[in-house]
Amino acid sequence: MSEPVTDTITRAEFDRRQHLGSAGETTGLDKKALADWRKRRRDWQGKFWTLLTVEGVLRFDPVNVAPRPRKTR
């Protein structure tokens, strides 16, 4: 059985979701839940969560956020 892959979203998408209350930082989350996510999602960076609809079910899931693009001069 393969490990689940953690979704990665853009910083802009994370900011939009956070504004709507459907994403955030993990600082206030339960330590046991975070440990479980880290165990099941080895590719997760451990910083952010989001709410996702999967097959009609709303799920609380870890998410990675891509770095902001660098501005060129």
C-alpha positions as CSV (number, residue, x, y, z in Angstrom):
1,M,0.0,0.0,0.0
2,S,1.4,3.4,-1.0
3,E,1.6,6.4,1.3
4,P,-0.9,9.2,0.7
5,V,0.6,12.2,-0.9
6,T,0.0,15.6,0.7
7,D,-1.6,18.2,-1.5
8,T,0.5,21.4,-2.2
9,I,-1.3,24.6,-2.9
10,T,0.0,28.1,-3.8
11,R,0.5,30.8,-1.2
12,A,-2.3,32.8,-2.9
13,E,-4.7,29.8,-2.6
14,F,-3.7,29.3,1.1
15,D,-4.2,33.0,1.8
16,R,-7.7,32.8,0.2
17,R,-8.6,29.7,2.2
18,Q,-7.3,31.2,5.4
19,H,-9.3,34.3,4.9
20,L,-12.4,32.1,4.5
21,G,-11.5,30.1,7.6
22,S,-10.9,26.9,5.7
23,A,-7.1,26.8,6.2
24,G,-4.5,27.8,8.8
25,E,-1.3,27.2,10.6
26,T,-0.9,24.2,12.8
27,T,0.3,26.1,15.9
28,G,-3.0,25.7,17.8
29,L,-3.9,22.1,16.8
30,D,-3.9,19.0,19.0
31,K,-0.4,17.5,19.3
32,K,-1.7,13.9,19.0
33,A,-3.4,14.8,15.7
34,L,-0.2,16.5,14.4
35,A,1.9,13.4,15.3
36,D,-0.6,11.2,13.5
37,W,-0.4,13.4,10.4
38,R,3.4,13.3,10.5
39,K,3.3,9.5,10.7
40,R,0.9,9.0,7.8
41,R,2.2,11.9,5.6
42,R,6.0,11.8,5.4
43,D,6.0,14.4,2.7
44,W,4.1,16.9,4.8
45,Q,6.1,20.0,5.9
46,G,4.2,20.2,9.2
47,K,3.1,23.8,9.1
48,F,-0.4,24.1,7.5
49,W,-3.9,22.5,7.4
50,T,-6.9,22.9,5.2
51,L,-10.5,21.7,4.8
52,L,-11.0,19.6,1.6
53,T,-14.1,18.1,0.1
54,V,-13.3,14.5,-0.9
55,E,-16.1,12.5,-2.5
56,G,-18.7,14.8,-0.9
57,V,-17.1,14.5,2.6
58,L,-15.5,17.5,4.2
59,R,-12.1,16.5,5.6
60,F,-9.6,18.3,7.9
61,D,-6.2,17.5,6.2
62,P,-2.6,18.6,6.3
63,V,-1.4,20.6,3.3
64,N,1.9,22.0,2.0
65,V,2.1,25.6,0.8
66,A,4.4,26.4,-2.1
67,P,6.8,29.3,-1.5
68,R,5.9,32.7,-2.9
69,P,7.5,33.3,-6.3
70,R,10.6,35.4,-6.2
71,K,10.3,38.9,-7.6
72,T,12.8,39.7,-10.3
73,R,14.4,43.1,-10.6
